[in-house]
Amino acid sequence: MARSEAAQRAIDAAFDGASSYWRDVYGEGSFLATVYGDRQAVALAWIDELDLPDGAAVLEVGCGAGFLTVALARRGYRVDAIDSSDAMVASTRARIAETGVAAHATATVDDVHRLAARDGAYAAVVALGVLPWLHAPARAVRELARVVAPGGAVVVTADNRARLNFVLDPRFNPLLVYPVKRRLKALLGRLGKRPLGVLPDVCYPGALDRLVRAAGLEPRRRRSVGFGPFTFFGVRLLSEARSVALHRRLQRLADRDVPLLRAAGMNAMVLATKPR
């Protein structure tokens, strides 16, 4: 889970150009929109369980189009939303204004690797879909731990290398392709090139736990979210509607802690707390 700062700049530029996608995707009803919505719902449920007081300060990292920002603000929290993309911040500001939550939320450009906030400024921090795109995720998680108050909570996600749809497709199965990709990455690295371009990094769920613990946080809750899209040698096997239906069935089983499925979703999610 690491990349160069040059690759980070390319990613930030790509997100600037994709702001309209993140603004529109949640209304599509597609497979990915469903998974993004489910991931957000889990994060909100975890935050609700914290029973934070009205006006509690919450930091959202990677605010995108501002959907989570607004949902948190409507719960009565004081939300500081940040993103490294100017276009994403502009989109979040527009959503804040449109939904009438400007008294409870702000959006600014900031770098999660070196946050402007003071130590212990927030009761909770949420970073969904952020770590896979960072050049120094360990440094970023340490920053999240720094700005959350003792006893506060941090919610983070990672893209799961062991997701079920990867395991079932020979083109993506980590046991089959990882040795080849590792050698290719090393070769292209010596040539000064990144082999995969602007794509998220993936890791095993255990690596996310270790990242969180190394920052001085203690994992308390875990969820695996998102099953599909299922492919064979990269070819989609199901329509969007059937992909959503199958995801729903498998997600229900994963949520019941069914072995093999409970840690096989696209997104590994962790809620961790900071010792008092």
C-alpha positions in Angstrom: 0.0 0.0 0.0 2.4 2.6 -1.2 3.1 4.6 -4.3 5.2 7.6 -5.4 4.3 11.2 -4.9 4.3 11.6 -8.7 1.7 8.9 -9.0 -0.2 10.7 -6.2 -0.3 13.9 -8.3 -1.6 11.9 -11.3 -4.4 10.4 -9.1 -5.4 13.8 -7.7 -5.6 15.1 -11.3 -7.7 12.1 -12.3 -10.2 12.8 -9.4 -10.4 16.4 -10.5 -11.5 15.2 -13.9 -14.0 12.7 -12.5 -15.9 14.9 -10.1 -19.1 14.7 -12.2 -19.0 10.8 -12.0 -19.0 11.0 -8.2 -21.7 13.6 -8.2 -24.0 11.4 -10.3 -23.1 7.8 -9.5 -25.2 7.4 -6.3 -28.4 8.0 -8.3 -27.6 5.4 -11.0 -28.9 2.2 -9.3 -25.8 0.4 -10.7 -23.8 -2.3 -9.0 -21.1 0.1 -7.9 -23.6 2.7 -6.8 -25.2 0.0 -4.6 -21.9 -1.0 -3.0 -20.9 2.7 -2.4 -24.2 3.3 -0.8 -23.9 0.1 1.4 -20.4 1.1 2.5 -21.6 4.6 3.4 -24.6 3.1 5.3 -22.2 0.9 7.4 -20.1 3.9 8.3 -23.1 5.9 9.3 -24.5 3.1 11.4 -21.1 2.8 13.2 -21.1 6.6 13.9 -24.7 6.4 15.2 -23.7 3.7 17.6 -21.0 6.0 19.1 -23.9 8.2 20.4 -21.9 11.4 20.0 -23.4 14.6 21.4 -25.1 17.2 19.2 -22.5 19.5 17.7 -19.6 16.9 18.0 -16.8 17.6 15.6 -16.4 15.0 12.8 -13.8 15.0 10.1 -14.6 13.5 6.7 -11.5 12.7 4.6 -12.1 12.3 0.9 -15.5 14.0 0.8 -16.0 13.4 -3.0 -19.4 14.8 -4.0 -20.5 15.4 -0.4 -23.2 12.8 0.2 -21.7 11.5 3.4 -20.9 15.1 4.5 -24.5 16.0 4.3 -25.7 12.9 6.0 -23.4 13.6 9.0 -24.4 17.2 9.1 -28.1 16.3 9.2 -27.3 14.2 12.3 -26.4 17.4 14.1 -22.6 17.1 13.9 -20.2 19.8 13.0 -18.5 18.4 9.9 -15.2 19.4 8.4 -15.0 17.8 5.0 -11.7 17.7 3.2 -10.4 16.4 -0.1 -7.1 16.8 -2.1 -9.1 17.5 -5.2 -10.3 21.1 -5.8 -13.1 19.9 -8.0 -14.4 17.5 -5.3 -14.3 20.2 -2.7 -16.3 22.5 -5.0 -18.8 19.7 -5.5 -19.2 19.1 -1.8 -19.6 22.9 -1.2 -22.4 23.0 -3.8 -24.2 20.0 -2.1 -23.8 21.7 1.3 -25.4 24.8 0.0 -28.2 23.0 -1.9 -29.2 20.9 1.1 -29.2 23.8 3.6 -26.6 22.4 6.0 -24.0 25.2 5.7 -24.4 25.9 9.4 -23.1 22.5 10.2 -20.5 21.7 7.5 -17.5 23.1 5.7 -15.4 21.7 2.8 -11.8 22.6 2.2 -8.8 21.3 0.3 -6.3 19.5 2.6 -3.8 16.7 2.4 -4.5 13.7 4.6 -0.7 13.1 4.9 -0.3 16.4 6.8 -3.6 17.6 8.1 -4.1 21.2 9.2 -6.2 20.2 12.2 -4.8 20.3 15.7 -4.2 17.2 17.9 -7.4 15.7 19.2 -9.7 18.1 17.4 -12.4 15.5 16.4 -14.7 13.1 18.1 -14.7 10.9 15.0 -12.9 10.7 11.7 -14.3 8.9 8.6 -12.2 8.1 5.5 -14.1 5.9 3.0 -12.3 4.8 -0.2 -9.2 7.0 0.6 -6.3 4.7 1.7 -6.1 2.8 -1.6 -5.2 6.0 -3.5 -2.5 7.4 -1.2 1.2 7.4 -1.7 1.9 7.0 2.1 -1.2 5.4 3.7 0.7 4.6 7.0 1.5 8.3 7.4 -2.1 9.2 6.6 -3.5 6.8 9.2 -1.1 8.3 11.8 -2.5 11.7 10.9 -6.1 10.4 11.4 -5.0 9.1 14.8 -3.4 12.4 15.7 -6.5 14.5 15.1 -9.0 12.3 16.7 -9.6 12.8 20.5 -8.7 10.2 23.1 -11.7 7.8 23.2 -12.7 8.9 19.7 -13.3 6.7 16.7 -11.8 6.4 13.2 -13.5 4.6 10.3 -11.3 3.6 7.4 -11.6 1.3 4.4 -9.2 -0.6 2.1 -9.7 -2.4 -1.2 -9.6 -6.1 -0.5 -7.1 -8.2 -2.4 -8.9 -11.4 -1.3 -12.3 -10.3 -2.5 -14.5 -13.1 -3.8 -14.8 -11.9 -7.4 -10.9 -11.8 -7.6 -10.5 -15.3 -6.2 -13.0 -16.8 -8.7 -11.5 -15.1 -11.8 -8.1 -16.6 -12.9 -7.2 -13.2 -14.3 -7.4 -11.6 -10.9 -6.8 -14.5 -8.4 -4.0 -13.1 -6.1 -2.4 -16.6 -5.8 -2.0 -16.8 -9.6 -1.3 -13.2 -10.7 0.5 -11.7 -7.7 4.0 -13.2 -8.4 3.8 -12.1 -12.0 2.6 -8.6 -11.2 5.3 -8.3 -8.5 8.0 -9.0 -11.0 6.5 -6.7 -13.6 6.1 -3.9 -11.1 9.8 -4.3 -10.1 10.9 -4.3 -13.7 8.9 -1.2 -14.6 9.9 0.5 -11.4 13.6 0.2 -12.5 12.5 1.9 -15.7 10.8 4.7 -13.8 7.3 3.7 -14.8 4.2 2.6 -12.9 2.7 -0.5 -14.5 -1.0 -0.1 -13.6 -1.5 3.6 -14.1 -4.2 5.3 -12.0 -5.7 2.4 -10.1 -6.3 1.8 -6.4 -3.9 -0.3 -4.4 -5.3 -3.4 -2.8 -4.3 -5.3 0.4 -5.5 -8.1 2.6 -7.8 -7.2 5.5 -5.1 -8.2 8.0 -2.8 -5.5 6.5 -5.5 -2.8 7.3 -5.6 -4.0 10.9 -1.9 -3.7 11.2 -1.9 -0.3 9.6 -4.5 0.9 12.2 -2.7 -0.7 15.1 0.7 0.8 14.1 -0.9 4.3 14.3 -1.9 3.6 17.9 -5.6 2.8 17.3 -7.4 -0.3 18.4 -9.8 -2.1 15.9 -13.3 -2.6 17.4 -15.6 -3.4 14.5 -15.0 -5.0 11.1 -17.1 -5.4 8.0 -16.6 -6.6 4.5 -18.8 -4.9 1.9 -19.4 -5.5 -1.8 -19.6 -8.8 -3.7 -18.9 -8.6 -7.5 -18.9 -7.8 -10.3 -18.2 -11.4 -11.2 -16.1 -12.0 -14.2 -14.2 -14.8 -16.0 -10.9 -13.7 -17.5 -12.2 -10.1 -17.1 -15.5 -10.6 -19.0 -18.6 -9.6 -17.0 -20.9 -12.6 -16.4 -24.0 -10.8 -15.1 -26.1 -7.8 -16.0 -26.1 -4.8 -13.6 -29.5 -5.8 -12.1 -28.4 -9.4 -11.5 -25.1 -8.2 -10.1 -26.9 -6.1 -7.6 -29.3 -9.0 -6.7 -26.4 -11.4 -6.2 -24.4 -8.8 -4.2 -27.5 -8.4 -1.9 -27.7 -12.1 -1.2 -24.0 -12.5 -0.5 -23.9 -9.4 1.6 -26.6 -10.7 3.9 -24.6 -13.9 4.4 -21.4 -12.0 5.1 -23.2 -9.8 7.6 -24.2 -13.0 9.4 -20.5 -14.0 9.7 -20.8 -16.9 7.3 -17.2 -18.3 7.0 -15.3 -17.4 3.8 -17.8 -14.7 2.9 -17.4 -12.5 6.0 -14.0 -11.2 4.8 -14.4 -11.6 1.1 -16.1 -8.4 0.0 -14.6 -5.6 -2.2 -14.1 -3.3 0.8 -12.5 -4.1 4.1 -14.0 -1.7 6.7 -12.6 -1.1 10.2 -13.8 1.1 13.1 -11.0 1.7 15.5 -10.8 3.8 18.7 -8.0 5.9 20.2 -7.0 4.9 23.8 -8.0 7.5 26.4 
